[in-house]
């Protein structure tokens, strides 16, 4: 029989029923998609899918734009991997320059 492997979320509480995964990935130096990092985001979505339905699930990421005015990595992820995102997952993007947190 296979033993179930536990996943430790970056933040979480059973009292408020919240799970948070934090990612600080950026576009590559050539403004290309960091595909290996997107696999890590997909893995986070998988763990959110396995989590109890009554938990609030949040992906908290670093805000990073492709070039100066381009698409953010989070916007790209949501556009291209929408089929991997469980219903109800919330997305927060932190801008390290301004300190702002934006709910996406």
N, C-alpha and C positions, 0 to 999 in steps of 0.2 A: 504494500500500500504506500502511495506517495504521501509525504508529509507536506502540508500546506506551508509555504513560505510567507512569513509576515512582512508587510511593508510598513516602514516608519515614515509617516508624513512629516514634512518640515515643521508644521505647526498643527495643533489640533486640541480639541477639548471634548470630553463626553458630556460635560455639564451643558454647554451651549450647542453641542452637536455641530461642530465646525471642523473641516479639514482644509488645510492650505498646503499647496505645493509652490515653492519659490524657484524661479529660474532667472539667471542673469546672462542669458545667451545674446549674442549680437550677430549681425551680418558678417560674412567673411571680409577680409581686407579688400578683396576685389568686388565687394557688394554682391556676392553670390550667396545662395541659400546654404546655410550650415546644416546640410541634410542629416548628419549624425546627431546634431542637437535636436532636430525635429523628431527624431526617433525617441529621444528622451521625453519630449513633450507628449508624444503618443503613448508612451508608457505611463505617464501621469494620468492621462485620460482613461487608460485601462484600469488603473487603480481606483479612480473616481467611479468608474462603472461598477466595480466590485464592492464599493463602500455602501453602507446602509442607505436606503432611499431617503430617510428622514434627516440626513446630514446635509448641511450647507457645504458646498464644494467650491473652493476658490483657487484659481491659478494666478499667482502674483508674479509678474515678469518685469524685467528691465525694459524701459521704452528705448527702442533703437530703430532709427529710420535708415532705409536704404538710400544712400546719398543724402543730401541735405533736405530735399523736399519730397523724398520718396515714401513708399509704403512702410509702415512699421512692421517689425517682425511678427508681432501679435496679429495684426490685421492680415498679413500674409498667411499665417497659420490658420486662422479662422476661415479664410477664404478657400484654402486648398485642402484642409483636413477637416472640414465640417462634418464629414461622415464618421469621424473618430470621436467627436465631442458628445458626451452624454448630455441628455436634457438637463437643464438647470445649473450647469457649471457656470460660475461667475468668473469674469476676467478683470483683473486690476493691473494697470500698467504704471510703473513708477519712473518718473523722469528724474534722473540723477543730477541734471543741471539745475532745474527749478525746484526740485523737491516735491513737485505735484504728483498726486496719485489720481489717475483717471480710470473710471469704471468703463469698460468697453462692452 
